[in-house]
Amino acid sequence: DYHHFRQTYTAAFAKYFYEYSMNLFFPNLDIINYKNISEFQLYPYLVAILYKIFGFHDIIVRFVSLGFSLINFWLLYLLVKRFYDEITAI
């Protein structure tokens, strides 16, 4: 399952940033068969910053993901409200 491994790779990048190097532009991580290494690792970097502040806890990742989802819902609501009406957006 690609999605399952995708979460594992994201966690591995965040842990690497947290434990070794906070260099966003050079995530030096050995992952076998990882095909999307060229993508910009902003989400794991944000999680690593929060790890540095609050400590290494898995719940932080859940809250960051939840926060991005809530922002996405709010932006979708505003977009639909702009082009249609408030009832449709709700």
C-alpha positions in Angstrom: 0.0 0.0 0.0 1.7 3.2 -1.2 -0.2 5.5 1.2 0.9 3.5 4.2 4.6 3.8 3.2 4.1 7.4 2.4 3.2 8.1 6.0 6.2 6.1 7.1 8.5 8.2 4.8 7.0 11.4 6.1 7.6 10.3 9.7 11.2 9.2 8.8 12.0 12.6 7.3 10.6 14.4 10.4 12.5 12.3 12.7 15.7 12.8 10.7 15.3 16.6 10.8 14.6 16.4 14.5 17.5 14.2 15.5 20.3 15.1 13.1 20.0 18.1 10.9 17.5 20.9 10.4 18.7 21.6 6.9 15.5 21.8 4.9 17.3 21.9 1.5 19.3 18.7 2.1 17.4 16.0 3.8 20.2 13.3 3.8 18.1 10.2 4.5 18.8 6.7 3.1 15.5 5.2 2.1 15.5 2.2 -0.3 13.1 2.5 -3.2 11.8 5.9 -2.4 10.8 7.5 -5.7 9.6 11.0 -4.7 12.8 12.1 -2.9 12.8 15.3 -5.0 9.7 16.7 -3.4 10.0 19.6 -1.0 9.8 18.3 2.5 8.0 21.2 4.1 5.5 19.2 6.2 8.0 17.0 7.9 10.2 20.1 8.5 7.3 21.8 10.2 6.7 18.7 12.3 10.4 18.6 13.2 10.2 22.2 14.4 7.3 21.3 16.6 9.2 18.3 17.9 12.0 20.6 18.9 9.6 22.8 20.8 7.3 20.3 22.4 9.4 17.1 22.4 9.0 13.9 20.3 5.4 12.9 20.5 3.3 11.3 17.8 0.2 13.3 18.7 1.9 16.5 17.4 1.8 15.0 13.8 -1.9 14.3 14.2 -2.7 17.8 15.3 -0.7 19.3 12.5 -2.6 17.1 10.0 -5.9 18.0 11.6 -5.0 21.7 11.5 -4.2 21.6 7.8 -7.5 19.7 7.2 -9.5 22.4 9.0 -7.8 25.1 7.1 -8.6 23.2 3.9 -12.3 23.0 4.9 -12.4 26.7 5.7 -10.8 27.7 2.4 -13.1 25.4 0.4 -16.1 27.0 2.2 -14.9 30.5 1.3 -14.3 29.4 -2.3 -17.8 27.9 -2.7 -19.4 30.8 -0.9 -17.7 33.2 -3.3 -18.9 31.5 -6.5 -22.2 30.2 -5.3 -24.0 31.1 -2.1 -23.6 30.4 1.6 -26.2 27.6 1.8 -24.3 25.7 -0.9 -21.0 26.3 0.9 -22.4 25.0 4.1 
